[in-house]
């Protein structure tokens, strides 16, 4: 009897050619990231050198707080561009060496040829989503704090005439709020039952307790509480009082890029909480939440376009395809930026606005796939 050999399931599903294409794809992708990000760091450092020097930024903070978080942020942001460049570059080289022709001549269909491309795209998309949804937001907090301290980047730290629903039938209002001191002025808190006012609290100053073990702890200074029961009214006054109000500083002040410091689960919880309060100022957060998914999914679309365009051997070499690839990638990023702006400023649905580039480029991918050699 012949001995049964246990074969590796990966080798059964992926042929040597598949593994060859995957290694070329991912290797070229990493190389393009390293090359372009290195150039970006040189230009960024040259532009900000004066600011770093004038603000006495330590080298340790520049390297580990700024550039260590600068690299993954921009690598994730321009991941579609890197995917497109990688596919165009190495596929054109394969076609130029007649390797694509040999694969197709051996009976491999173009659809089958796309399998290792899509597997590579899935690996890149999964990694990109994990980084943008869980790891990069934590680094963005450190990077933005560095920019505020050493690049003189202004950060919004105050708000006026803030009104929000902090609970069912509970409305809070502040005339002004200073996020540096975590202190609000001209505070009122109204409680309603069956659309009737049952309690009205006012305080000259309200201070957030930053050292408390629990969230939502505030201290009201010079407060007055009016409790209404039918025609009767009870008034309570005092100098200071600790109280729990379901709001925190991040609910009161929005600073540019704040949504980028939230992980995806935190974004989802924040959006749901704000929508329950009736707040409409969550579009930026919704756009960021859907954008992370849409950008990761774009790896599949741009991979199909790139492979379809560059798999045919032409006399002009890869220069034409590289130019087309760069044009399509930059147009995708531009369209993504424009559609996100429409969602924020023109009240377009965030989900639709973020996915419009993917929908349009999916049609382009389908057309390129139909026109590709088979």
C-alpha positions as CSV (number, residue, x, y, z in Angstrom):
1,X,0.0,0.0,0.0
2,X,1.1,3.5,-0.8
3,X,1.6,5.8,2.1
4,X,-0.9,8.6,2.2
5,X,0.7,12.0,2.1
6,X,-0.9,14.9,3.9
7,X,-0.8,17.9,1.6
8,X,-0.8,21.5,2.7
9,X,-4.3,22.9,2.0
10,X,-2.7,26.3,1.1
11,X,-0.7,24.6,-1.7
12,X,-3.8,22.8,-2.9
13,X,-5.7,26.1,-3.3
14,X,-2.7,28.3,-4.4
15,X,-0.4,27.2,-7.1
16,X,3.2,28.2,-7.5
17,X,2.1,31.0,-9.9
18,X,-0.4,32.2,-7.4
19,X,2.2,32.4,-4.6
20,X,4.6,34.1,-7.1
21,X,2.0,36.8,-8.0
22,X,1.0,37.4,-4.3
23,X,4.6,37.8,-3.2
24,X,5.2,40.3,-6.1
25,X,2.0,42.2,-5.3
26,X,2.6,42.6,-1.6
27,X,6.3,43.2,-2.0
28,X,5.8,45.9,-4.6
29,X,3.1,47.4,-2.4
30,X,5.4,47.6,0.6
31,X,8.2,49.0,-1.5
32,X,5.9,51.8,-2.9
33,X,4.8,52.7,0.6
34,X,8.4,52.9,1.7
35,X,9.5,55.0,-1.3
36,X,6.6,57.5,-1.3
37,X,6.4,57.9,2.5
38,X,10.2,58.5,2.7
39,X,9.9,61.3,0.2
40,X,6.9,62.7,2.1
41,X,8.9,62.7,5.4
42,X,11.8,64.6,3.7
43,X,9.4,67.3,2.4
44,X,7.5,67.5,5.7
45,X,10.6,67.7,7.8
46,X,12.1,70.4,5.6
47,X,8.8,72.4,5.8
48,X,8.5,72.2,9.5
49,X,12.1,72.4,10.6
50,X,11.8,76.0,11.5
51,X,8.7,75.4,13.7
52,X,10.4,72.4,15.4
53,X,13.5,74.6,16.1
54,X,11.5,77.7,17.3
55,X,9.3,75.6,19.6
56,X,12.3,73.6,20.9
57,X,10.8,70.2,20.0
58,X,12.9,67.4,21.3
59,X,14.2,64.9,18.8
60,X,12.7,62.0,20.7
61,X,9.2,63.6,20.4
62,X,9.8,64.4,16.7
63,X,10.7,60.8,15.9
64,X,8.5,58.8,18.2
65,X,5.5,61.1,18.8
66,X,5.2,62.7,15.4
67,X,6.8,60.7,12.6
68,X,6.2,57.3,14.1
69,X,2.5,58.1,13.9
70,X,2.8,60.2,10.7
71,X,3.9,57.1,8.7
72,X,0.9,54.7,9.4
73,X,-1.6,57.6,9.1
74,X,-0.6,58.6,5.6
75,X,0.1,55.1,4.5
76,X,-3.5,54.2,5.4
77,X,-4.8,57.4,3.9
78,X,-3.2,56.8,0.5
79,X,-3.4,53.0,0.5
80,X,-5.6,53.0,-2.7
81,X,-2.8,54.9,-4.5
82,X,-0.2,52.4,-3.3
83,X,-2.3,49.5,-4.3
84,X,-2.9,50.9,-7.8
85,X,0.8,51.7,-8.3
86,X,1.9,48.3,-7.1
87,X,-0.5,46.4,-9.4
88,X,0.3,48.6,-12.4
89,X,4.1,48.3,-11.8
90,X,4.6,44.6,-11.3
91,X,1.8,43.5,-13.7
92,X,3.2,45.6,-16.6
93,X,6.6,44.1,-15.9
94,X,5.1,40.6,-16.0
95,X,3.4,41.5,-19.3
96,X,6.6,43.0,-20.7
97,X,8.4,39.7,-20.0
98,X,5.6,37.8,-21.7
99,X,4.8,36.0,-18.5
100,X,1.1,37.0,-18.7
101,X,0.9,35.7,-22.3
102,X,2.4,32.4,-21.1
103,X,-0.1,32.0,-18.3
104,X,-3.0,32.7,-20.6
105,X,-1.6,30.4,-23.3
106,X,-1.4,27.5,-20.8
107,X,-5.2,27.6,-20.5
108,X,-5.5,29.8,-17.5
109,X,-8.4,32.2,-17.9
110,X,-8.1,35.9,-17.0
111,X,-10.7,35.3,-14.3
112,X,-8.5,32.6,-12.8
113,X,-5.5,34.8,-13.1
114,X,-7.2,37.4,-10.9
115,X,-7.4,35.0,-7.9
116,X,-4.0,35.8,-6.4
117,X,-4.6,39.5,-7.1
118,X,-7.8,39.5,-5.1
119,X,-6.3,37.4,-2.3
120,X,-3.5,40.0,-2.0
121,X,-6.1,42.8,-2.1
122,X,-8.0,41.0,0.7
123,X,-4.8,40.8,2.8
124,X,-4.1,44.5,2.3
125,X,-7.7,45.6,2.8
126,X,-8.0,43.6,6.1
127,X,-4.7,45.0,7.4
128,X,-5.6,48.5,6.3
129,X,-9.0,48.3,8.0
130,X,-7.6,47.0,11.3
131,X,-5.0,49.7,11.4
132,X,-7.4,52.5,10.6
133,X,-10.1,51.3,12.9
134,X,-8.1,50.3,16.0
135,X,-4.4,51.3,16.0
136,X,-4.0,54.5,14.0
137,X,-6.6,56.5,16.0
138,X,-4.6,56.0,19.2
139,X,-1.5,57.3,17.4
140,X,-3.5,60.3,16.0
141,X,-4.0,61.5,19.6
142,X,-0.3,61.6,20.2
143,X,0.4,63.2,16.7
144,X,-2.2,65.9,17.1
145,X,-1.0,66.8,20.6
146,X,2.5,67.1,19.2
147,X,1.2,69.4,16.4
148,X,-0.6,71.6,18.8
149,X,2.4,72.0,21.1
150,X,5.3,72.2,18.6
151,X,3.7,73.2,15.2
152,X,1.5,76.0,16.6
153,X,-1.6,74.2,15.2
154,X,-4.6,75.8,16.7
155,X,-7.1,73.6,18.4
156,X,-10.6,74.6,19.2
157,X,-10.9,74.8,23.0
158,X,-14.2,76.7,23.6
159,X,-17.8,76.7,22.6
160,X,-20.7,79.1,23.0
161,X,-24.5,78.6,23.3
162,X,-24.2,74.8,23.6
163,X,-27.5,72.9,24.0
164,X,-27.9,69.2,24.0
165,X,-30.2,66.5,25.3
166,X,-28.4,64.6,28.1
167,X,-31.2,62.2,28.8
168,X,-34.8,61.4,28.1
169,X,-36.6,64.7,28.6
170,X,-33.4,66.4,30.1
171,X,-32.0,69.4,28.2
172,X,-28.7,71.1,29.2
173,X,-27.6,74.5,28.0
174,X,-24.4,76.5,28.5
175,X,-23.7,80.1,27.5
176,X,-20.0,79.4,27.1
177,X,-17.6,76.5,27.8
178,X,-13.8,76.5,28.1
179,X,-12.2,73.1,27.4
180,X,-8.9,74.0,28.8
181,X,-10.3,74.5,32.3
182,X,-13.2,72.1,31.7
183,X,-15.5,74.8,33.0
184,X,-18.9,76.1,31.7
185,X,-20.7,79.3,32.4
186,X,-24.4,80.3,32.5
187,X,-25.6,76.7,32.9
188,X,-29.2,75.5,32.9
189,X,-30.7,72.0,33.2
190,X,-34.4,71.5,32.4
191,X,-36.3,68.2,33.1
192,X,-39.6,67.5,31.4
193,X,-42.2,64.8,32.1
194,X,-45.1,64.5,29.6
195,X,-43.9,67.7,28.0
196,X,-44.3,69.6,31.2
197,X,-41.4,71.3,33.0
198,X,-40.8,69.6,36.4
199,X,-37.4,70.9,37.3
200,X,-35.3,73.9,36.4
201,X,-31.7,74.1,37.6
202,X,-29.3,77.1,37.0
203,X,-25.7,77.5,38.0
204,X,-23.3,80.4,37.4
205,X,-20.4,78.0,36.9
206,X,-20.2,74.2,36.3
207,X,-16.9,72.4,36.6
208,X,-16.1,68.9,35.2
209,X,-14.4,66.6,37.7
210,X,-11.3,65.3,35.9
211,X,-10.0,63.2,38.9
212,X,-13.2,61.3,39.6
213,X,-13.2,57.5,39.1
214,X,-16.5,57.7,37.3
215,X,-17.6,59.6,34.2
216,X,-20.1,62.5,34.0
217,X,-19.2,64.0,37.4
218,X,-19.8,67.8,37.5
219,X,-19.7,70.4,40.3
220,X,-22.3,73.2,40.2
221,X,-21.2,76.5,41.8
222,X,-23.8,79.0,42.9
223,X,-26.7,76.9,41.9
224,X,-30.5,77.2,42.2
225,X,-33.0,74.4,41.7
226,X,-36.7,75.0,41.1
227,X,-38.8,71.9,41.6
228,X,-42.4,72.2,40.2
229,X,-45.3,70.0,41.4
230,X,-48.5,71.3,40.0
231,X,-49.0,74.8,41.3
232,X,-46.4,74.3,44.0
233,X,-42.8,75.3,43.6
234,X,-39.8,74.4,45.8
235,X,-36.6,76.3,45.5
236,X,-33.2,75.0,46.7
237,X,-30.0,77.1,46.5
238,X,-26.4,76.5,47.5
239,X,-22.8,77.4,46.9
240,X,-21.5,74.1,45.6
241,X,-23.0,70.7,44.7
242,X,-21.6,67.6,43.1
243,X,-24.0,66.1,40.6
244,X,-24.1,63.5,37.8
245,X,-25.0,64.9,34.3
246,X,-24.7,62.5,31.3
247,X,-22.4,64.7,29.3
248,X,-18.6,65.1,29.0
249,X,-16.2,67.6,27.5
250,X,-15.9,65.8,24.1
251,X,-19.7,66.3,23.7
252,X,-19.3,70.1,24.0
253,X,-16.3,71.1,21.9
254,X,-15.5,69.8,18.4
255,X,-11.9,70.3,17.2
256,X,-10.7,69.6,13.6
257,X,-9.7,66.0,13.2
258,X,-11.2,64.9,16.5
259,X,-13.1,62.1,14.7
260,X,-9.8,60.6,13.6
261,X,-8.8,60.0,17.3
262,X,-11.7,57.6,17.9
263,X,-11.5,53.9,17.1
264,X,-14.4,52.5,15.1
265,X,-16.3,51.0,18.1
266,X,-15.9,54.4,19.9
267,X,-17.1,56.2,16.8
268,X,-20.2,54.0,16.6
269,X,-21.0,54.5,20.3
270,X,-20.5,58.2,20.0
271,X,-22.7,58.6,16.9
272,X,-25.5,56.6,18.5
273,X,-25.2,58.6,21.7
274,X,-25.3,61.9,19.9
275,X,-28.3,60.8,17.7
276,X,-30.2,59.7,20.8
277,X,-29.6,63.2,22.1
278,X,-31.0,64.8,18.9
279,X,-27.6,66.3,18.0
280,X,-27.1,66.9,14.2
281,X,-23.3,67.6,14.5
282,X,-22.2,64.1,13.9
283,X,-21.8,64.1,10.1
284,X,-18.0,64.3,10.4
285,X,-18.0,61.2,12.6
286,X,-20.3,59.3,10.3
287,X,-18.2,60.1,7.3
288,X,-15.1,58.9,9.1
289,X,-16.8,55.7,10.2
290,X,-18.0,54.7,6.7
291,X,-14.8,56.0,5.1
292,X,-12.6,53.5,6.8
293,X,-14.7,50.6,5.4
294,X,-15.0,52.2,1.9
295,X,-11.3,52.9,1.6
296,X,-10.4,49.3,2.6
297,X,-12.9,47.9,0.1
298,X,-11.4,50.1,-2.7
299,X,-8.4,47.8,-2.7
300,X,-10.5,45.2,-4.6
301,X,-11.8,47.7,-7.1
302,X,-8.5,49.3,-7.9
303,X,-6.8,46.0,-8.1
304,X,-9.2,44.8,-10.8
305,X,-8.7,48.0,-12.8
306,X,-4.9,47.9,-12.5
307,X,-4.6,44.3,-13.4
308,X,-7.0,44.7,-16.4
309,X,-5.2,47.7,-17.8
310,X,-1.7,46.5,-17.4
311,X,-2.0,42.8,-18.3
312,X,-1.7,43.4,-22.0
313,X,1.8,43.7,-23.6
314,X,2.3,46.9,-25.5
315,X,5.3,48.5,-27.2
316,X,5.1,51.6,-25.0
317,X,6.1,49.7,-21.9
318,X,4.7,50.5,-18.4
319,X,5.0,54.3,-18.7
320,X,1.5,54.7,-20.2
321,X,-0.1,52.4,-17.7
322,X,1.7,54.0,-14.8
323,X,0.4,57.4,-15.9
324,X,-3.2,56.1,-16.3
325,X,-2.9,54.4,-12.9
326,X,-1.7,57.6,-11.2
327,X,-4.4,59.6,-12.8
328,X,-7.1,57.2,-11.8
329,X,-5.8,56.9,-8.2
330,X,-5.6,60.6,-7.7
331,X,-9.0,61.1,-9.2
332,X,-10.4,58.5,-6.8
333,X,-8.8,60.3,-3.8
334,X,-10.1,63.7,-5.1
335,X,-13.6,62.3,-5.7
336,X,-13.6,60.8,-2.2
337,X,-12.6,64.1,-0.7
338,X,-15.3,66.0,-2.7
339,X,-18.0,63.6,-1.9
340,X,-17.1,63.7,1.9
341,X,-17.3,67.5,1.7
342,X,-20.7,67.3,0.2
343,X,-21.8,65.2,3.1
344,X,-20.5,67.6,5.7
345,X,-21.5,70.9,4.1
346,X,-24.4,70.0,1.8
347,X,-26.3,67.6,4.0
348,X,-25.8,64.6,1.7
349,X,-26.2,61.1,3.3
350,X,-22.8,60.2,4.8
351,X,-23.0,56.6,3.8
352,X,-23.9,57.4,0.2
353,X,-21.4,60.2,-0.1
354,X,-18.5,58.0,1.0
355,X,-19.5,55.1,-1.2
356,X,-20.1,57.1,-4.4
357,X,-16.4,56.8,-5.5
358,X,-16.5,53.1,-5.0
359,X,-19.7,52.7,-6.9
360,X,-18.4,54.7,-9.9
361,X,-15.0,53.0,-9.9
362,X,-16.7,49.6,-9.6
363,X,-18.4,50.3,-12.9
364,X,-15.0,51.3,-14.4
365,X,-13.5,48.1,-13.0
366,X,-16.3,46.0,-14.6
367,X,-15.7,47.7,-18.0
368,X,-11.9,47.1,-17.8
369,X,-12.4,43.5,-16.8
370,X,-14.7,42.9,-19.7
371,X,-12.2,44.4,-22.1
372,X,-9.2,42.6,-20.6
373,X,-7.7,39.6,-22.6
374,X,-9.1,36.2,-21.8
